[in-house]
Amino acid sequence: MTNPVFSALGTTIFTHMSALAVQHGAVNLGQGFPDEDGPLAIREAASRALIEGPNQYPPMRGRAELRQALAGHAKRFYGFDLNPETDVVVTSGATEALTASIMAMASEGEVVLIEPAYDSYRPILEAMGAKARVVKLAAPDWRLTEAALRAAFTPQTRAILVNSPLNPIGRVFDRQELEALARVLADSNAVAICDEVYEHLVFDGRPHLPLASLPGMAERSLRVGSAGKMFSLTGWKVGWITGPAALMRVVANAHQFITFTTSPALQLGIAYGLEHGMEFTLNLTRTLQANRDVLRDAIAGLGFKPLACEGSYFLTADIRGLTNESDRDFCERLVREAGVALIPLSPFFADGKPDNLVRFAFCKKRAVIDEAVARLRAFFK
C-alpha cells in the first residue's frame, strides 16, 4: 500500500500557479526564486572544484571547508561558538535539512506548527507518524503569543517548527515573542526546529534574532539555513543544520539515510561565498527592501491592502477591496485575464482560512516587477 500522507497530496499551489503562468504567458510573482544567478565568483569557485576534483563522496556531514565556514558565519553574525566537527551537518537543500531534523526529533508524538506554515512541514511530520498541533496567527499583525503556544503544547509535544522570517507572510518574530516561546519550551521536553533560511533578508534595520541566542535555548534548538536564499543560487540545493552535538548526532544519523551527502563542488563554492561573498547577501537585502517598497506602494494604489512585510521574499495583501472571490479563484482569474501570477495564502492554513489574502514575490528584477504592475494597472483601470 502507498503512504496515505503522500497519496492524499495533490499538486502544490506553487506548481499549479507556475504552470498557469507558463500557459498564459504571465509575469510570475508567485514562486519565490530570483531572476538572476548569484555572484560569479562563487560559481567560478564551484566550477574550479568541479574540474579539479575530487568528485567522489565527500564526508557525510559535509566538506570540512564548508562546515568551518558555517561555524565562522555563525560566530560573525550571532556570536555562536560551533564545533565544525560535531555541531554542523550540510544537507541537500533546506527541505532535506527540515526532513532530517523532523525525522530525528519527532518521528512520534506531536509537533507544533505556526500557521500560516510552509507547505512541506505538515506532510513531512505526518509521514513520520507525528501529529500536528497548530498555533494559528491572525492578520494583520500575525503576533505569536504565549497563551496560544501553551494551548498547543502537551506532554506529547516533541518539537515546534519556527520559521522566522516567516514564509509566506514576511513576519520576523521579535524578542518578546521569542522569549515567550523560550518560556514555553523551558517547561516542556520539546526542541525547536528553526527554519531560518531568510535570516539575512530582514528589512528596515530590524535584527534577525535566532531563538538559539536566548538563555537556555542553544541546547534545544536546531537551526536550518540555505545557501540558495543567501546567495540567490536556489537550484544548487545546499542547506545545513547547526545545533548542539547531542542533537546533531541523531540528525546526522537521519541525514545519512536521506541523501547521505551533497555535491562537493557546490559545497566548496558556498564555503567561498561565506568567507568572501557576504557583501552580496547584505546588498541583496537592501535591493529586496527597495523592491518591497515599490511593489507595496504600487499595489496599494490599485486597491490591494498590503500587510506589513518585515523580511523574506514575500509581500501579503488583502483582496477584499477588489473582489468577493476566494484568494485561489482570484489568483486563477488574475493569471488568465491580467497575465500576472500570485499565490493564494489559504493553502498555508490547514483549514483553508482566511481566504482573502494573496502573496507577491518581489525577489525579481525591477523590470519584472514594473511589468507586473503595468499589467495590473491595465487590468484594474
C-alpha positions as CSV (number, residue, x, y, z in Angstrom):
1,M,0.0,0.0,0.0
2,T,1.1,3.6,-0.6
3,N,1.8,6.1,2.1
4,P,-1.6,7.7,2.9
5,V,0.0,11.1,3.6
6,F,1.6,11.4,0.1
7,S,-1.2,9.6,-1.7
8,A,-3.7,12.2,-0.5
9,L,-1.5,15.1,-1.6
10,G,-2.3,17.0,-4.8
11,T,-0.2,19.3,-6.9
12,T,1.3,22.1,-4.8
13,I,0.0,25.6,-5.2
14,F,3.4,26.7,-6.4
15,T,3.4,24.1,-9.2
16,H,-0.2,24.9,-10.1
17,M,0.3,28.6,-10.3
18,S,3.6,28.4,-12.1
19,A,2.1,26.1,-14.7
20,L,-0.8,28.6,-15.2
21,A,1.8,31.4,-15.6
22,V,3.6,29.5,-18.4
23,Q,0.3,28.6,-20.1
24,H,-0.9,32.2,-20.1
25,G,2.4,34.0,-20.6
26,A,2.1,35.6,-17.2
27,V,4.6,37.5,-15.2
28,N,5.3,35.1,-12.3
29,L,5.3,36.8,-8.9
30,G,4.2,33.6,-7.4
31,Q,7.1,31.1,-6.8
32,G,9.9,32.6,-4.8
33,F,13.1,32.3,-6.8
34,P,15.3,35.1,-8.1
35,D,15.5,36.0,-11.8
36,E,19.3,36.3,-11.7
37,D,22.0,33.9,-10.6
38,G,24.2,34.8,-7.6
39,P,27.8,36.0,-7.6
40,L,30.1,34.9,-10.5
41,A,33.0,34.4,-8.1
42,I,31.0,31.8,-6.1
43,R,30.0,30.0,-9.3
44,E,33.7,30.1,-10.5
45,A,34.9,28.6,-7.2
46,A,32.4,25.7,-7.6
47,S,33.4,25.3,-11.3
48,R,37.1,25.1,-10.4
49,A,36.3,22.5,-7.7
50,L,34.2,20.5,-10.2
51,I,37.0,20.4,-12.8
52,E,39.9,19.8,-10.4
53,G,38.0,17.3,-8.3
54,P,37.8,15.1,-6.5
55,N,34.2,14.4,-7.4
56,Q,33.7,11.4,-5.2
57,Y,31.6,11.1,-2.0
58,P,32.6,13.9,0.4
59,P,32.2,13.3,4.2
60,M,28.6,12.6,5.2
61,R,28.4,15.6,7.5
62,G,29.8,17.9,4.7
63,R,33.2,19.1,3.4
64,A,35.3,20.4,6.3
65,E,35.8,23.7,4.4
66,L,32.1,24.4,4.4
67,R,31.5,23.3,8.0
68,Q,34.3,25.6,9.1
69,A,32.9,28.4,7.0
70,L,29.4,27.9,8.5
71,A,30.9,28.0,12.1
72,G,32.6,31.2,11.1
73,H,29.4,32.7,9.8
74,A,27.5,31.8,13.0
75,K,30.3,33.4,15.1
76,R,30.4,36.5,13.0
77,F,26.7,37.3,12.9
78,Y,25.4,35.8,16.1
79,G,28.3,35.1,18.4
80,F,27.8,31.3,18.4
81,D,30.7,29.0,19.1
82,L,30.1,26.0,17.0
83,N,32.3,23.0,16.7
84,P,32.5,22.2,12.9
85,E,33.1,18.5,13.7
86,T,30.1,18.0,15.9
87,D,27.6,20.9,15.5
88,V,27.2,21.2,11.7
89,V,25.6,19.0,9.1
90,V,25.5,20.0,5.4
91,T,22.3,18.9,3.5
92,S,21.0,18.8,0.0
93,G,18.8,21.9,0.5
94,A,16.8,23.2,3.4
95,T,13.9,20.9,2.8
96,E,16.2,17.9,3.3
97,A,17.5,19.7,6.5
98,L,14.0,20.0,7.8
99,T,13.2,16.4,6.9
100,A,16.3,15.1,8.7
101,S,15.5,17.3,11.7
102,I,11.9,16.2,12.0
103,M,12.9,12.5,11.4
104,A,15.5,12.8,14.1
105,M,13.5,14.7,16.7
106,A,9.8,14.0,16.2
107,S,9.0,10.7,14.4
108,E,6.3,10.1,17.0
109,G,4.4,12.3,19.3
110,E,3.2,15.8,18.4
111,V,4.8,18.7,16.5
112,V,3.6,22.3,16.9
113,L,3.2,24.2,13.6
114,I,2.8,28.0,13.4
115,E,0.3,28.9,10.7
116,P,0.4,30.1,8.1
117,A,3.0,27.4,7.7
118,Y,5.2,26.5,4.7
119,D,3.5,23.7,2.9
120,S,6.2,21.0,3.3
121,Y,6.1,20.9,7.1
122,R,2.9,19.0,7.7
123,P,3.3,16.2,5.2
124,I,6.9,15.5,6.4
125,L,5.9,15.3,10.0
126,E,2.8,13.3,9.3
127,A,4.7,10.8,7.1
128,M,7.0,10.3,10.1
129,G,4.0,9.3,12.3
130,A,3.8,12.6,14.2
131,K,0.6,14.6,14.8
132,A,0.5,18.4,14.1
133,R,-0.9,20.8,16.6
134,V,-1.4,24.3,15.4
135,V,-0.8,27.8,16.6
136,K,-2.7,30.0,14.2
137,L,-1.6,33.6,13.8
138,A,-4.1,36.2,12.9
139,A,-3.9,39.0,10.4
140,P,-3.0,41.8,10.2
141,D,-0.2,41.7,12.9
142,W,0.4,38.0,13.0
143,R,1.8,38.0,16.5
144,L,2.9,34.9,18.4
145,T,1.5,34.8,22.0
146,E,2.5,32.8,25.0
147,A,-1.1,31.8,25.6
148,A,-1.5,30.4,22.2
149,L,1.7,28.4,22.5
150,R,0.8,27.0,25.9
151,A,-2.6,25.9,24.5
152,A,-0.8,24.0,21.7
153,F,1.9,22.3,23.8
154,T,1.1,19.0,25.6
155,P,3.2,16.4,27.3
156,Q,3.5,14.6,24.0
157,T,5.0,17.6,22.2
158,R,8.3,16.7,20.7
159,A,9.2,19.7,18.6
160,I,8.0,23.1,17.3
161,L,8.8,24.4,13.9
162,V,9.7,28.0,14.0
163,N,10.0,29.9,10.7
164,S,11.4,33.4,11.0
165,P,11.4,35.4,8.7
166,L,8.2,33.5,8.0
167,N,7.2,32.3,4.6
168,P,4.6,33.2,3.3
169,I,3.8,36.4,5.3
170,G,7.2,38.0,6.0
171,R,6.9,38.2,9.8
172,V,10.1,38.4,11.8
173,F,9.4,37.3,15.4
174,D,10.7,39.9,17.8
175,R,12.5,39.4,21.2
176,Q,9.2,39.5,23.2
177,E,7.7,36.7,21.0
178,L,10.8,34.5,21.1
179,E,11.1,35.0,24.9
180,A,7.5,33.8,25.3
181,L,8.4,30.7,23.2
182,A,11.5,30.1,25.2
183,R,9.5,30.1,28.4
184,V,7.1,27.5,27.0
185,L,9.9,25.4,25.7
186,A,11.6,25.5,29.0
187,D,8.5,23.9,30.6
188,S,8.5,21.1,28.0
189,N,10.6,18.3,26.7
190,A,10.4,19.7,23.2
191,V,13.1,21.0,20.8
192,A,12.8,23.9,18.4
193,I,13.5,23.3,14.7
194,C,14.2,26.8,13.5
195,D,13.8,27.4,9.7
196,E,15.9,30.5,9.3
197,V,16.6,30.3,5.5
198,Y,15.7,34.0,5.2
199,E,18.0,35.0,8.1
200,H,19.7,37.8,6.2
201,L,16.6,39.1,4.4
202,V,15.3,41.2,7.2
203,F,14.3,44.8,6.5
204,D,14.2,48.3,8.0
205,G,17.2,47.8,10.2
206,R,15.4,45.1,12.1
207,P,17.7,42.4,13.6
208,H,17.3,38.7,13.0
209,L,17.3,37.1,16.4
210,P,17.9,33.4,16.5
211,L,15.9,31.6,19.2
212,A,19.2,29.7,20.0
213,S,20.7,33.0,21.2
214,L,18.3,33.2,24.1
215,P,19.2,31.8,27.5
216,G,18.8,28.1,27.8
217,M,17.7,27.7,24.1
218,A,21.0,26.7,22.4
219,E,20.9,23.2,23.8
220,R,17.4,22.6,22.4
221,S,17.5,24.4,19.1
222,L,18.3,23.2,15.6
223,R,18.9,26.0,13.0
224,V,18.2,25.3,9.3
225,G,19.9,27.6,6.7
226,S,20.0,27.9,3.0
227,A,22.8,28.9,0.6
228,G,20.1,29.3,-2.1
229,K,18.4,32.1,-0.3
230,M,21.7,33.7,0.9
231,F,23.4,33.8,-2.5
232,S,20.5,33.6,-5.0
233,L,21.5,30.1,-6.0
234,T,18.3,28.2,-5.3
235,G,19.0,25.5,-7.8
236,W,22.1,24.4,-6.0
237,K,20.1,22.9,-3.1
238,V,22.8,23.4,-0.5
239,G,21.5,23.7,3.0
240,W,22.6,23.0,6.5
241,I,21.7,22.3,10.1
242,T,23.5,23.5,13.2
243,G,22.9,22.7,16.8
244,P,24.2,21.0,19.9
245,A,26.3,17.9,19.4
246,A,23.9,15.6,21.3
247,L,21.0,16.5,18.9
248,M,23.2,16.8,15.8
249,R,24.4,13.2,16.2
250,V,20.8,12.0,15.8
251,V,20.2,14.4,12.9
252,A,23.3,13.2,11.1
253,N,22.1,9.6,11.5
254,A,18.9,10.6,9.8
255,H,20.6,12.6,7.1
256,Q,22.9,9.7,6.1
257,F,19.8,7.7,5.0
258,I,18.1,10.5,3.1
259,T,20.8,11.9,0.8
260,F,24.0,11.0,2.7
261,T,25.9,13.9,1.1
262,T,25.8,16.9,-1.2
263,S,27.9,17.8,-4.3
264,P,31.4,18.6,-3.1
265,A,32.0,21.3,-5.8
266,L,28.9,23.2,-4.7
267,Q,29.9,22.8,-1.1
268,L,33.2,24.4,-1.9
269,G,31.5,27.2,-3.8
270,I,29.3,28.0,-0.9
271,A,32.3,27.9,1.5
272,Y,34.0,30.5,-0.7
273,G,30.8,32.6,-0.6
274,L,30.5,32.5,3.2
275,E,34.1,33.7,3.5
276,H,34.4,36.1,0.7
277,G,30.9,36.9,-0.7
278,M,28.7,38.1,2.1
279,E,28.6,41.6,0.8
280,F,26.4,40.3,-2.0
281,T,24.0,39.0,0.6
282,L,23.9,42.2,2.5
283,N,23.4,44.2,-0.7
284,L,20.6,41.8,-1.7
285,T,18.8,42.8,1.5
286,R,18.9,46.4,0.5
287,T,17.8,45.6,-3.1
288,L,14.8,43.5,-1.9
289,Q,13.7,46.1,0.6
290,A,13.6,48.7,-2.2
291,N,11.6,46.2,-4.4
292,R,9.2,45.6,-1.5
293,D,8.6,49.4,-1.2
294,V,8.0,49.9,-4.9
295,L,5.6,46.9,-5.1
296,R,3.8,47.8,-1.8
297,D,3.1,51.4,-2.9
298,A,2.0,50.3,-6.4
299,I,-0.5,47.7,-5.3
300,A,-1.9,49.9,-2.6
301,G,-2.8,52.3,-5.3
302,L,-4.7,49.6,-7.2
303,G,-7.0,48.6,-4.3
304,F,-5.0,45.9,-2.6
305,K,-4.4,46.3,1.1
306,P,-0.7,45.4,1.8
307,L,0.2,44.0,5.2
308,A,3.5,44.6,6.9
309,C,6.5,42.8,5.5
310,E,9.5,42.6,7.8
311,G,11.6,40.1,5.8
312,S,11.8,37.3,3.3
313,Y,10.9,37.5,-0.4
314,F,7.2,38.0,0.1
315,L,4.5,40.7,0.5
316,T,1.0,39.7,1.5
317,A,-2.1,41.8,0.6
318,D,-5.8,41.7,1.4
319,I,-8.0,41.5,-1.7
320,R,-11.4,42.3,-0.1
321,G,-11.3,45.8,-1.5
322,L,-11.2,44.3,-5.0
323,T,-13.3,41.1,-5.1
324,N,-15.6,38.8,-3.2
325,E,-13.9,35.8,-4.7
326,S,-11.7,33.4,-2.7
327,D,-8.0,34.0,-2.9
328,R,-7.5,31.0,-5.1
329,D,-10.3,31.9,-7.5
330,F,-9.0,35.5,-7.7
331,C,-5.4,34.3,-8.4
332,E,-6.5,31.9,-11.1
333,R,-8.6,34.7,-12.8
334,L,-5.7,37.2,-12.5
335,V,-3.2,34.9,-14.2
336,R,-5.7,34.3,-17.1
337,E,-7.0,37.8,-17.5
338,A,-4.3,40.1,-16.3
339,G,-1.2,38.0,-17.1
340,V,0.2,38.1,-13.5
341,A,0.7,35.1,-11.3
342,L,0.4,35.4,-7.5
343,I,0.0,32.8,-4.7
344,P,-3.2,32.5,-2.6
345,L,-2.5,32.3,1.1
346,S,-5.2,29.9,2.1
347,P,-3.2,26.7,1.2
348,F,-0.8,27.7,4.0
349,F,-3.6,27.0,6.6
350,A,-4.9,23.5,7.3
351,D,-8.5,24.8,7.4
352,G,-8.0,26.9,4.2
353,K,-8.9,30.1,6.1
354,P,-8.6,33.0,5.8
355,D,-9.1,33.0,2.0
356,N,-8.9,36.7,1.3
357,L,-5.1,37.2,1.2
358,V,-2.6,36.8,-1.7
359,R,1.2,36.6,-1.7
360,F,3.5,38.6,-4.1
361,A,7.2,37.5,-4.5
362,F,9.4,40.5,-5.0
363,C,12.7,38.7,-5.4
364,K,12.7,39.7,-9.1
365,K,14.4,42.2,-11.3
366,R,12.9,45.6,-11.0
367,A,11.9,45.4,-14.7
368,V,9.8,42.3,-14.0
369,I,8.1,44.0,-11.1
370,D,7.4,47.1,-13.2
371,E,5.9,44.9,-15.9
372,A,3.7,43.1,-13.4
373,V,2.5,46.4,-12.0
374,A,1.8,47.8,-15.5
375,R,-0.4,44.7,-16.3
376,L,-2.3,45.0,-13.0
377,R,-2.9,48.7,-13.7
378,A,-4.3,48.0,-17.1
379,F,-6.5,45.2,-15.6
380,F,-7.9,47.3,-12.8
381,K,-8.3,50.6,-14.6
